[in-house]
Amino acid sequence: MKETQRIKSCGWFLAAWFAVHALGLPMPGPASALVWLVLVLGAMARGAGHFPPWWVSVLLAFGGVIVIKAMGLWMESLAGFSVLWAGAILLLSPLTPRRSLWVLLCALLVLTTLALASTVELPSFVLALDVMILMSIAQQTHSPEESRGGFLLRSLRFLIPVAIVVISAFALFPSLSLRTNAALTGFSSGLNPSEFAALQRSRKIAFVATFPEGASLPKAGDLFWRAEILEVNQGLRWSRGPVRDNVLIPNTQPATWHYTLGIRPGRPVAPLDLPVTRPDGTLLFTVPPEDSFSDETLWNVSSSASPAMDPPDSKVSRGNLAVPSEVASNKQLQILVHTLFSNQSGVSNHLKSLGSWLKKSGMVYTTRPGRVRGISDLLFESKKGFCEHYAAAGANLLRMAGIPTRVVSGYRGGQWNPWSRTITVRDYHAHAWLEAWDPATGHWIRFDPTSQVSAGFEPGLQREVDPSSWPWHQWVAAYTANALTSASKRFSAVWDFLVPHLGLPLILVVVTILLWLAGKKLSSRNPVTGALSALETYATQKSLPRNAGESVLSWIKRLRASFPKDAEPLDGFATNYERVVFGRPDASDRSQVHLIAASKLLRKIN
């Protein structure tokens, strides 16, 4: 088999493109190595000019299913491997213009997977450059003979408009650029909001909590997912204390909720506040046997709605009362603390006073506050910030009033799915709040300053878990997500049943036969489309693609003149094609059968 030099070069380039991007996708190393192996085989076949028969691609396709099952690929790993594997298999065959569209589709899906992967942070300009490269390849594989000029001239028609769009996007939305003070929403250890001038919303999934049938469900006000306790105070910057190893403090109260927490790789364990523990402080987390079809760590968790009761530790941040000297000595902050708390008694009243002042002070919740230099700048100058700003400021004010206070970071909220009974927590749910110690009750009182500053914050959380307020598209999204999850579970169950009973080779043979029969049936339904596809493949192998504006019959005539030994099948193809497209209705059925036969004969010619 042969390819035109132009399309052959594109095939080489696409193989290299897939190989490079396989390194960046979040999937195991052996899966990447298998993709590389198929790409190398395709490159060897392309160089030799002899491609393997179609059944090799079918076997490799089913081999990909075996790899997915054996390696336990799921979510981003499954998506990335699937599109890479499909692209590599397509490159094992001659790259006709039609087939190149499928390869380019796989490439675009690879880019989509890279952009959405929770473990990959791909710069926006890299994605834009990749799109421009793929558009250039598409133009190369589809440009007719007469319109071919130099490579640069052909590419500029696509690269210039794309470059204008990309540059305009960076100008209008500077957060897309690498030179920006913006950060993506999501959990990060510690608290340092002064490091960023803006936040960008990220929809990547952090974890999924599944509640069994009949289990008690948390309300919107209960969805505080605790990930980290921060007690070392440096103004706007907070960090973990030297004593506490994690946030999972002893909590022996009766459990309120029972659920399964699916933690993704690289994500913190963030159970509902608070996870139940044994009297000795060990967690009641249980890990089920490893599921070979999932790359999540599954925990069975019991959480209590009771508040935390661990008292302040005098060894940590002076009993949660330490305040930086520049904050404690600030006159404006001293006056504010005296105004808010001097006439109050009891921690609950202190928190009510702080909340009332935040509502009336003109504070604004925004993800683009600009650079905030410190507590005083936030409360008296800019008056703009996000959750971390207000949690840090509120904790400092309470500590200055002599109330032990700490900051808690994690997530708040989540998207409820009534069909799968899951709450999906994403990066944009990352949140920070504070806890104040009440010696009268012997527990910490949770207080969220953000809900005081932003009037729409609490209603927004409520809408995510209340299906009665959903628009139609949210119902569709929730139902689709549940359907996909259910389908994957059914596939895994069927696979686990069939393989031990029938054996993998027999399954592959049966499925291959069924696919072959289905393909044969579909091709017979539209003989003209199948015939043109066969003619296109034949012409690509002969390095004589169809010219711009050239009719099918003229194209066949040119092929016949260049390859007289193939005159008989080409003549039969032309005659029956003409009868089917332009002939009498009563002769079309018989001619369709002959056209299909002529198409099969062309496919056999090398």
N, C-alpha and C positions, 0 to 999 in steps of 0.2 A: 504494500500500500504506500501511497505517496501523499504528501501535503504540499501546498504551495509554500514557497520560502517565507513569505510574509506571515501566513497563519502558523507555520511551523515555529517561527521565532516567537510569536505570541504564546504558543504552547509552552515553549521553554521558559519564557518569562513568568507565565502564570504558575508553572510548577515551582519555580524559585520563590514566587510571592507566597504561595501556600506554605512552603517549607519554612520560610522566615516567620510567618505569623503563627505557625504551629507552636513556636517557642514561647509566644506570649499568652496563649490561651490557658485558662486555669484547668488543666487536666493532668493526670499522672504522666510521668516520663515514658513508661512503656507504650502508652497510647500515642504519644507524639512520635516515638520511634517507629511504630507501625505505619503511621501516616507517611513518614519520611521514606520508609521502605517502598510503599506503593508508588510514591512520587518518583523515586529512583528507577523503579521498573518501567514506569511510563516514559521517563526520559530516555532510558536505554532503547525502548521500542520505537520512540520517535527518532532517535539517531539512526537506528537500523532500518527504519522505514517499514517495519513489519509489526503490526499490532496483534495482540491476542484475540481469539474469538469472543463473541458476546457472552458465552456462558461463563467465562472467567470473571467478567464484571459482576454477573449475578452471584457467583459463589463468594466473591469478595464482599458484596453487599450483605449477604447473610453472615459472612465472617465478622463484619462490623457489629452485627447484633450480638454475636457471641462475645466479642470484646467488651461491649457495653455491659452485658450481664456479668461477665467474669471479673471485670475491674470495678464494678459497682459505681459506674458513672451516673451522675444525676445533675439536674438543673443546668448550671453553666457548663459543667464538664460534659454533660450529655449533648447539649446544643453545639458546643464547639467541636467536639469530636465528630458528630454526625455530619456537619456541613463540610468539615475538612475531608472526611472519608469520602463523601459523595463527590467532592471536587477532584480528589485524587483518582477515583475510579473513572470519572469522565475523561480525565487526561490520559487514560490508558487506551483511548480510541482516537481515531483521526479527528482533529478539531475542525469540524465543519462550522459555517456561520451559525447554524441553528444550535449546535451543541455548545458553541462558545457562549451563547446566551445563558445556558444552564450553568456553565462553569462560572461566569461572571455573577450570576445570582448566588451561587455558593460563596463566592468571595465577598459579596455584599453582606451576606448573613454572618460570615466570619467577623466582619467589621462591626456588625450590630452586636454580636456576642461579646466582642472585646469592649465595646462602649458600655454595655450593661452589666458586665461581669463584676461581681462584688469584690473580687480580689485583684482587679486590674484598674489602674488609673492611667488611662491613655490620654496624652495631650491632644487637645482639639485640632491643632494644626497637623498632627500626624494623620488623623482621620480624614481631614480635608485633602491632604496630599495623596492618601490612598485612593480616595474617590476620583481625583483627577487622573491618576494613573490608570485606574480601571476604565474610566471613560475613554481614555486614549486607546486602550486595547480594544474596546468595543468598536471604536471608529476604524481601527486597523482591520479588524476581522470582517467588517461589513461594508467597507468602501468599495464601490465597483472599480473595474480596471481603468475606465476613462478618467475617473476623478482623482487618481492617485498622483500626488505630488511628493514633495519632500516630507519626511517625517515631521519636521517642525511645523510646516505650514498646515498639515493635516491636524496636528494636535492643538494648534493655537485656537482653532475654531471652537474647541471645547474648553481648553484651559483658561482662556481669557474670561469668558462669562462666569465660570466657576470661581476663578480668583477674585472677580469683582464681588460676587456674593459673599465669599469667605471674609474678605477684607472689610466689607460693610458690616458683617455680623460681628467681627471683632471690635469695630468702631462703635457700634450701637450697644453691644453687650460685652464690655471689657472684661467681665469675669470669665469669659471663655479663653482669654489669652493667658499665657504662662506668666506674663508680667502683670500680676494683679495681687491685691491684698485679700482676695476672696478665698474662702475655704469651703469645701463641701460639707454639708451637714452630716453628722454621724458621730458615734461615740469615739472619744479619745481619752486616754488616761490623763487625769489631772484637769485643771481648769485654768485657762489663760486667755480670756476673751480679748485682751488688749493686743494680742498678736495679729488679729484679723480685723480688717475694716468692713468686711461683708461676708455673708454666708450664701452659698448656693444650694438649693434644694436638691437632694439626692433621693431617688426612689428605690435604691438597692435594698433588698431584704436583709434585715439583721437576724431575725429568728422568727419562728412560727410556734405559737402555743395552741395545742389541740385539746379540747375539752370533751370527754366522753359523754354519751347519751345519759341524761338524767343528772349529770354533775351540775353543781351550782356555778353560775356564770357571774363574773365580775361586772360591775357597772362602769360607766365612763369615768366616774370619780375614783374608782379603785385601780385604774390602770397606771400604776406607778411601778415601773420595772427597774428595780434597784441593781446597779452594777458596781458602784464604788462609793466609799465614804471618804470624804476629803476634810481633813482637820487642821492641816498646817496652813496658816493664814499669812499671805504676803500681799494683802490688798485685793486687787482683782485676780491675783493668781493664787490658786489653792492646789494642794497636793496631799497625798496620803500620808498618814502618820507612820512613825517607825515601828509601832507595836502591832497595829492591825495588818494582817496578811490579806484579808479580803473583806467583802461586804457582808458575808453570810454569817452574821452574828447570832449567838444563841437565842432561840425563840421557841419555847416549849408550850406555847398556847395551842388550843385546839385548831385543827386545820379548817379553813374556810373554803378553799378551792383545791381541787385535784386536777392535774393536767399534765400533758406531755410537752416538754420544751425541746424543740429542734434547733440546736445551736449550729450555726454554719462555721466553717473553718475560719480562724482569725477573728472571730467575734467573741465578746465577753459573755459570760454566763450572767443573765439578767432576769431572775425570777420575779414574780409579783412580790410586792413588799408585804410581809416578810416571809421567807421560806422557813418551814417548820424544822426544828432540830430536836435531837434527843437531849435528855438532861445533861449528858456529858459534852454537848456542843457539836457532836458529829451530825452531819446532814442526813436527812431522810431521802436523799436522792438515790434512785436506783437506775442503773444503766442496763437496758435489755441486751440480748445477744446481738452482735453486729449484723446489721442488715446489709447484705452484699449489693443491694441496688440503691444505696443512698450514701452520700458523702457528708451527711449531717450526723452530729452526735445527739442521740435522743436521751432525754432525762425524764423520768417520772417524778414529778414535783408535787409537794403539798405546801401550800402557803396559807398564812393566817392574816386576817385583816387587823389583828391586834397590833398596837404600836410597839416599837422597839423599847426594851427596858434595860439595856446595858448602860450603866451610869458613866458619866464622863471620867476619863482616866487622867489622873493628875500628871502622868508622865507624858501625855500627848497634848501639845499645844497648851500647856498650863491648865489642863482641865477644860479645854475648849473655850478658853477665855482670852487667849493671846491675840493682840491686835498690833500690827506694825506701828512703829513710832511715828511715821509720817501721817498715818491715819489718826492715831490717838491724839496727836497734838494739833490737828486741824481745827481751827476755831469754828468754822462753819459747821463742821460735823458735830462738834461738842454742843453747839447751840441747838442743832436739830435733835440730837439725842435727848437733851434736857427738855425740849418742847414736847417731844413725842411721849416720853416715858416717865417724866418726873412725877406726874400725878396719877400714875397707873400702879396697880398692884396685881400680881399674878401674871404668869407667863401668857395665858390666853388673852388677857386684856392688852398686854404689850403687842402681841401679834395683831390683834384687831386694830390697834392704833396705827401700827405700821402699814397695814393693808389700806386703811382709810386714807392715810396720807399719800400713799402711792397712787390711789385712784384720783385724788384731787390735785396732785402736784403738777399735772401736765406731762407726766412721763409717757413716752411713746415706745411701743414694742416694734422693732424693725430689724430685719436681717442685714440692713445696710446703714449702720450707725456711723461709719467712718472710724477713725482712730480715737479711742477713748483712753485718755492718759491715766486716769485713776478714779477713785470713788468720788472725790469732790467734783471732778470734771463731769462725771456721769450725772450726779444728783442736782448740780446747780448750774451747769453750763450747757452741755449738749442735750441732756434729758432724753437721749435715745440709746437703745441697746436691745440685746436679745437676752434669752433666759440666763445665760452664764453671768452677764453683767449684773442683773438684778438679784440673782441668788447670792453672788459675792458681796454686793453692796448691803443687802438686807442682813446677811450674817455678820458683817462688820458692825452695823448699827446696833444689833442685839448684843453682841459681845461688849461693845462700849457701854451698854446699859447694865452689864454684869450678868447677862444670861448666857450660859453655856450653849453654844450653837455650832453646828457643823453643816457642811454642804454635801448633798448627795447627788451623784450624777448617774445617769442611766437613760431610760426612755419613758415617755409618757404617751398613752394612747395606743391605738392600733386599729386595724381594719378587720371588722367582724365578717365572717362568711357563714351564713345560717345553714348552708347545705353541708359543708365539711366541718362545721363547729370549730373553726379555727380563728385565731386572732393573729394577723400578720403585722409584724412590727418592722418598719422600714427606717432607713437612716434619718429621714427628716423627722422622725419621732424622738430623736435624741434630745435629752432635756436635763436640766439641773434645777434642784429645789433645795430647801434647807430644813433642818430639824432643830428645834429648841428644846432644851431639857427642862422639864417641869418637876422640881423636887417634891411638890405637893402630891402629885399622882405617881411619881416614880417611873415616868416614861417620857419618850421624846414626842413632841408635837410637830407634825408635819405641816409645813407652810410653803406655798408656791407663790412667790412674788409675781411671776409672769401672769397668772390668772387675774391679779389685781390691776396690772398695767394694761393688758389687752382685753377689751370687752368681748371680742369674738373668739378668744382662745378656748374657753370651756364649751361654748356651743359647737365649735368645730370638732372637738373631741367627741361630743355627744352624737353628732351626725354620723360619724364613722361607725358607731356601734348600734345605731338605731335604723333598721331597714325601712321603717315607715317613712323616713324622711329622704330616702335615696331617690335620685333621678333614675330614669329607665336604664341609662348606660351603665350605672353602677351595679344594678341588678344583673345585667348581661355579663359584666366583667366577673362578678362573684360566681355566677353559675358556670361560666366557661372555665374559671380556675378550678372549681370543684370537679367539673367533668374531666379535665385533663389529669388531675390527680387520681381520680377514680379509674380512668383508663389505664394509667401506668400501673396501678396496683393489680388490676385484672390481668394485664399482660404478664406481670411477674408471676401471678398465681398460675395462670395457664402454662407458662414456660416451665415452672417448677414441677407441674404435673406431667407434661408431655415428655420432657427429656428423659426422666427415669423409665417411663413406660414404653416409649416408642424408639428412643435413641435419636441422637442428633443427626446422623447421616440420613435416616429415613425422613425426618422432618424437613431437611433441606431439599431432598429430592421431590417430595410432595409439593412443597411451596413453590419450587422452581417450575414444576409442570403447570401448576395453577396460574402462575404469573405468565408463563409462555402462552397458555390458552387464552388468558384474558387479553394479552397484547395482540394475539392473532385476531380475536374477536373485535377489538377496538379498531385495528387497522383495516378490517374488512368493512367497517361502517363508513369510513371516509377514504375511499381508494385513491382519490385525486391527491389528498394531502400526503398520504403514505407514499404515493408514486413520486411526487415532487421531492420528498425527503430522500428517497432512494436515488433519484437522479442527482440530487445535490451532493450526496455522499460519493457517488461514482465520479462526478466532475471534479470534486475536491481532490480525490485520489489521483486523477489525471492532470491536475494543475490547470484546469480550464473552467474556472467558476463563471457564473452567468454575469454578463455585462449589464450596465445600466441601460434600461429601456429595451432590452433584448427579449423577444418573445420566447416562450418555451420551445416552440417548433424550430425557430432559428437557432436557438442554443443547441438543440439536438443535431441539427444539420451541421453545425460547426464541429461538434464532437465526432460525428460520423466521418467528416473529412479528415480529421486528425488521427482517428483510430479506425481505419477501414476494417480491421479484423473483428471489430465489435458491431459491424453494420447491421447484422441480423437482429440482435436484441434491441438495438436503438431504433431500427425501423418498426419493429413490433410495438415498442413503447410509444413511438410517435403516432402510429396509426390508431392504436386503441385510446391514447390520450385525446386525440382529436375527436374520435367518435363519442367518448364519454362527455367531453366538454361542449362540443358543437354538434354532435350527431342527433339522430332521431330518438325520441323517447323510447320507442319500442326496442331499440337496439342497445340502450344504455346498460341494461342488466348484464347481457352477454359480454359487452365490451368491458365492463368493470372487472369481470372475472379474468379476462385476458390481460387487462392492465395490471392487475395484481400479480399475475404470473410473470409478466415482463419485468415488473419491479423486483421480484425475487431473483430473476435471472441477472439483473444488473448488480444486485447486492453480492452475488457470487463471483463476479468478475474482479480480479485484482488489477 
